[in-house]
């Protein structure tokens, strides 16, 4: 079936290694002393094999969280982000089925805007990506307004991928991934909703991975909070149940019932395919995650929704 996988990852292809990046065994890299794998992150030809096996046409590629490096001081972050984005372009060079997303460091709003100004007009990038949660500033922070305005004006997609949770309680049981990732996505989405970002920038294209994380399960609670004027909820904001329908999500829920809930929450025109390749928590065949909804819906998710979101 034709279609596009909007949630895949590759490591940047780096020539001269920036400070904090070292060569590790098997051709991989160590980032700030920690190996960054799996090995297929460094093999774009394997991503094309994934597309062939899944019967898909193209993949949108972003940096995986080990390369976000949100703990870098502000004076070091711009050089790393430039190297990482240039390296991601180098990784997909010669692979026309792979389209890169430029990473923006939302923990440093001014630097994120500067990097977008550097890469925003570069047609080699299919859009941009950034960290949901983690050490990013609140997405309602006024310092991000120029970035939201620029992305809206350019009709550029922003993929929000959860960054590692700062909650130390999640270090056991693999909860940093199993619970932290969906929760960090929920935090970022809530900031966009309750901060009025989505209402002020109705043309902003935001894609939440992992089927929106916890958002499908809590959107009704958000609406109840607004309806009952809970303390801290800004009065007069757009109804959260309506605001979340401005967001897009991939289908990576691992549960057909959650896919169905996400369609109900966000709309059937807001879901795209996402596999999280090459990580074990991903899916080899993302279209299979929505196949229970029928062939017409599957094609819409794989092709029509994806191309509308990307402007292809």
DRENVEX-68339 format. One record per residue (C-alpha): residue number from 1; residue in three letters; x, y, z. Coordinates in pm, whole numbers. Layout:
BEGIN
NUM; ala; X; Y; Z;
...
//
This chain:
BEGIN
1; unk; 0; 0; 0;
2; unk; 137; 346; -78;
3; unk; 197; 578; 211;
4; unk; 436; 766; 435;
5; unk; 584; 681; 776;
6; unk; 615; 1012; 963;
7; unk; 783; 882; 1279;
8; unk; 1123; 725; 1213;
9; unk; 1470; 800; 1344;
10; unk; 1831; 814; 1230;
11; unk; 2148; 932; 1399;
12; unk; 2327; 1227; 1240;
13; unk; 2622; 1143; 1015;
14; unk; 2899; 1346; 1175;
15; unk; 3244; 1413; 1033;
16; unk; 3443; 1594; 1298;
17; unk; 3294; 1493; 1630;
18; unk; 3165; 1783; 1845;
19; unk; 3256; 1793; 2216;
20; unk; 3072; 1526; 2410;
21; unk; 3033; 1291; 2110;
22; unk; 3262; 988; 2076;
23; unk; 3288; 682; 1857;
24; unk; 3151; 367; 2018;
25; unk; 3164; 1; 1920;
26; unk; 3003; -118; 1599;
27; unk; 3007; 219; 1426;
28; unk; 2768; 381; 1672;
29; unk; 2816; 699; 1873;
30; unk; 2835; 771; 2243;
31; unk; 2654; 1089; 2346;
32; unk; 2779; 1249; 2666;
33; unk; 2925; 915; 2771;
34; unk; 2622; 699; 2688;
35; unk; 2603; 472; 2379;
36; unk; 2327; 582; 2144;
37; unk; 2175; 283; 1967;
38; unk; 2032; 65; 1820;
39; unk; 2281; 1; 1541;
40; unk; 2023; 54; 1266;
41; unk; 2010; 423; 1361;
42; unk; 2331; 455; 1161;
43; unk; 2212; 260; 855;
44; unk; 1967; 454; 638;
45; unk; 1958; 166; 392;
46; unk; 1791; -38; 664;
47; unk; 1520; 226; 692;
48; unk; 1452; 187; 322;
49; unk; 1425; -188; 380;
50; unk; 1167; -115; 651;
51; unk; 967; 88; 399;
52; unk; 984; -195; 147;
53; unk; 864; -452; 400;
54; unk; 580; -225; 511;
55; unk; 489; -141; 152;
56; unk; 537; 232; 206;
57; unk; 684; 501; -17;
58; unk; 868; 746; 208;
59; unk; 979; 807; 564;
60; unk; 1014; 1130; 759;
61; unk; 1324; 1111; 977;
62; unk; 1400; 1290; 1303;
63; unk; 1676; 1276; 1563;
64; unk; 1607; 1031; 1847;
65; unk; 1605; 1161; 2205;
66; unk; 1965; 1061; 2292;
67; unk; 2073; 1335; 2050;
68; unk; 1851; 1611; 2193;
69; unk; 2114; 1695; 2455;
70; unk; 1883; 1928; 2643;
71; unk; 2132; 1964; 2926;
72; unk; 2383; 2158; 2718;
73; unk; 2441; 2515; 2835;
74; unk; 2298; 2783; 2613;
75; unk; 2640; 2886; 2481;
76; unk; 2710; 2532; 2353;
77; unk; 2367; 2433; 2225;
78; unk; 2362; 2626; 1893;
79; unk; 2680; 2463; 1761;
80; unk; 2554; 2118; 1851;
81; unk; 2211; 2172; 1695;
82; unk; 2370; 2298; 1372;
83; unk; 2601; 1996; 1360;
84; unk; 2314; 1756; 1435;
85; unk; 2085; 1901; 1169;
86; unk; 2356; 1914; 907;
87; unk; 2448; 1559; 1008;
88; unk; 2090; 1439; 966;
89; unk; 2085; 1583; 615;
90; unk; 2410; 1399; 549;
91; unk; 2256; 1076; 681;
92; unk; 1969; 1086; 431;
93; unk; 2172; 1219; 137;
94; unk; 2148; 973; -149;
95; unk; 1827; 823; -12;
96; unk; 1547; 1014; -187;
97; unk; 1275; 822; -1;
98; unk; 1396; 966; 330;
99; unk; 1312; 1325; 434;
100; unk; 1473; 1486; 739;
101; unk; 1321; 1707; 1008;
102; unk; 1542; 1981; 1155;
103; unk; 1569; 1971; 1534;
104; unk; 1494; 2287; 1735;
105; unk; 1614; 2322; 2100;
106; unk; 1303; 2442; 2283;
107; unk; 1491; 2463; 2611;
108; unk; 1656; 2773; 2460;
109; unk; 1380; 2971; 2281;
110; unk; 1604; 3232; 2117;
111; unk; 1838; 2965; 1986;
112; unk; 1545; 2758; 1859;
113; unk; 1420; 3057; 1661;
114; unk; 1768; 3128; 1527;
115; unk; 1807; 2769; 1408;
116; unk; 1466; 2781; 1243;
117; unk; 1566; 3097; 1061;
118; unk; 1876; 2912; 939;
119; unk; 1695; 2599; 816;
120; unk; 1333; 2704; 767;
121; unk; 1375; 2788; 402;
122; unk; 1583; 2481; 325;
123; unk; 1368; 2257; 108;
124; unk; 1575; 1953; 201;
125; unk; 1394; 1951; 536;
126; unk; 1035; 1827; 542;
127; unk; 965; 2026; 856;
128; unk; 1101; 2053; 1209;
129; unk; 1105; 1848; 1526;
130; unk; 1147; 1937; 1892;
131; unk; 1128; 1791; 2239;
132; unk; 793; 1756; 2413;
133; unk; 841; 1796; 2784;
134; unk; 1177; 1705; 2931;
135; unk; 1376; 2024; 2978;
136; unk; 1191; 2227; 2717;
137; unk; 1044; 2552; 2844;
138; unk; 668; 2561; 2870;
139; unk; 527; 2570; 2519;
140; unk; 304; 2850; 2646;
141; unk; 612; 3064; 2720;
142; unk; 585; 3399; 2542;
143; unk; 945; 3367; 2423;
144; unk; 829; 3098; 2180;
145; unk; 564; 3316; 2017;
146; unk; 793; 3430; 1730;
147; unk; 872; 3067; 1652;
148; unk; 505; 2966; 1648;
149; unk; 427; 3261; 1422;
150; unk; 707; 3170; 1181;
151; unk; 605; 2804; 1164;
152; unk; 244; 2902; 1105;
153; unk; 334; 3149; 832;
154; unk; 557; 2895; 657;
155; unk; 307; 2610; 701;
156; unk; 589; 2396; 837;
157; unk; 507; 2084; 1038;
158; unk; 642; 2058; 1392;
159; unk; 682; 1703; 1524;
160; unk; 692; 1692; 1904;
161; unk; 875; 1388; 2035;
162; unk; 890; 1329; 2410;
163; unk; 1221; 1397; 2578;
164; unk; 1338; 1198; 2882;
165; unk; 1123; 1277; 3184;
166; unk; 1294; 1468; 3467;
167; unk; 1095; 1260; 3720;
168; unk; 1346; 1037; 3903;
169; unk; 1066; 801; 4014;
170; unk; 1044; 671; 3656;
171; unk; 1394; 524; 3651;
172; unk; 1270; 181; 3761;
173; unk; 1074; -66; 3551;
174; unk; 1157; 115; 3223;
175; unk; 894; 371; 3323;
176; unk; 1088; 659; 3167;
177; unk; 965; 516; 2837;
178; unk; 649; 326; 2930;
179; unk; 496; 608; 3133;
180; unk; 727; 906; 3094;
181; unk; 705; 933; 2716;
182; unk; 325; 953; 2697;
183; unk; 314; 1182; 2999;
184; unk; 570; 1427; 2861;
185; unk; 368; 1447; 2539;
186; unk; 61; 1522; 2749;
187; unk; 242; 1805; 2928;
188; unk; 343; 1965; 2599;
189; unk; -6; 1932; 2452;
190; unk; -164; 2079; 2765;
191; unk; 66; 2381; 2745;
192; unk; -40; 2438; 2384;
193; unk; -408; 2401; 2473;
194; unk; -431; 2593; 2802;
195; unk; -173; 2849; 2694;
196; unk; -392; 2938; 2395;
197; unk; -109; 2869; 2148;
198; unk; -329; 2660; 1919;
199; unk; -602; 2923; 1925;
200; unk; -367; 3214; 1851;
201; unk; -201; 3017; 1573;
202; unk; -478; 2814; 1410;
203; unk; -257; 2733; 1112;
204; unk; 18; 2581; 1327;
205; unk; 78; 2217; 1227;
206; unk; 177; 2009; 1530;
207; unk; 223; 1631; 1522;
208; unk; 225; 1436; 1848;
209; unk; 385; 1092; 1826;
210; unk; 287; 775; 2013;
211; unk; -78; 841; 1928;
212; unk; -82; 1158; 2134;
213; unk; 51; 997; 2451;
214; unk; -196; 1039; 2738;
215; unk; -397; 1310; 2561;
216; unk; -680; 1087; 2432;
217; unk; -737; 960; 2786;
218; unk; -733; 1301; 2957;
219; unk; -889; 1538; 2701;
220; unk; -1230; 1495; 2861;
221; unk; -1082; 1579; 3201;
222; unk; -925; 1892; 3053;
223; unk; -1265; 1995; 2923;
224; unk; -1423; 1934; 3263;
225; unk; -1157; 2154; 3422;
226; unk; -1244; 2438; 3187;
227; unk; -1620; 2388; 3229;
228; unk; -1592; 2412; 3608;
229; unk; -1345; 2703; 3608;
230; unk; -1076; 2519; 3803;
231; unk; -808; 2738; 3964;
232; unk; -532; 2819; 3720;
233; unk; -734; 2741; 3408;
234; unk; -739; 3068; 3211;
235; unk; -1092; 3200; 3171;
236; unk; -1225; 3237; 2821;
237; unk; -984; 2991; 2656;
238; unk; -1096; 2785; 2360;
239; unk; -1273; 2471; 2476;
240; unk; -1000; 2209; 2524;
241; unk; -1209; 1945; 2346;
242; unk; -1209; 2171; 2041;
243; unk; -848; 2290; 2074;
244; unk; -704; 1937; 2073;
245; unk; -865; 1880; 1734;
246; unk; -611; 2124; 1594;
247; unk; -339; 1870; 1675;
248; unk; -225; 1575; 1465;
249; unk; -116; 1234; 1596;
250; unk; 47; 921; 1464;
251; unk; -114; 579; 1504;
252; unk; 148; 422; 1733;
253; unk; -76; 315; 2022;
254; unk; -23; -65; 2020;
255; unk; -396; -102; 2095;
256; unk; -682; -70; 1843;
257; unk; -912; 69; 2114;
258; unk; -669; 355; 2180;
259; unk; -643; 425; 1807;
260; unk; -1021; 450; 1798;
261; unk; -1021; 682; 2102;
262; unk; -758; 901; 1937;
263; unk; -966; 926; 1620;
264; unk; -1263; 1031; 1833;
265; unk; -1049; 1284; 2023;
266; unk; -856; 1445; 1737;
267; unk; -1059; 1365; 1423;
268; unk; -1019; 1114; 1142;
269; unk; -833; 1372; 934;
270; unk; -566; 1416; 1202;
271; unk; -405; 1073; 1218;
272; unk; -95; 964; 1022;
273; unk; 127; 657; 1016;
274; unk; 420; 635; 1257;
275; unk; 640; 336; 1335;
276; unk; 916; 473; 1565;
277; unk; 1165; 271; 1358;
278; unk; 1417; 128; 1456;
279; unk; 1328; 115; 1826;
280; unk; 1184; -196; 1996;
281; unk; 883; 2; 2118;
282; unk; 788; 72; 1757;
283; unk; 591; -123; 1497;
284; unk; 722; -302; 1189;
285; unk; 397; -238; 1000;
286; unk; 234; 87; 1113;
287; unk; -57; 48; 870;
288; unk; -156; -268; 1055;
289; unk; -229; -52; 1361;
290; unk; -524; 112; 1183;
291; unk; -629; -174; 954;
292; unk; -923; -262; 1180;
293; unk; -1087; 63; 1068;
294; unk; -1097; -49; 705;
295; unk; -905; 3; 381;
296; unk; -1039; 352; 305;
297; unk; -939; 486; 647;
298; unk; -599; 317; 628;
299; unk; -528; 479; 293;
300; unk; -642; 818; 422;
301; unk; -406; 792; 718;
302; unk; -117; 663; 508;
303; unk; -145; 906; 219;
304; unk; -400; 1187; 231;
305; unk; -359; 1299; 591;
306; unk; 20; 1272; 572;
307; unk; 53; 1472; 252;
308; unk; -183; 1741; 379;
309; unk; 19; 1775; 698;
310; unk; 353; 1788; 516;
311; unk; 234; 1998; 225;
312; unk; 345; 1734; -27;
//
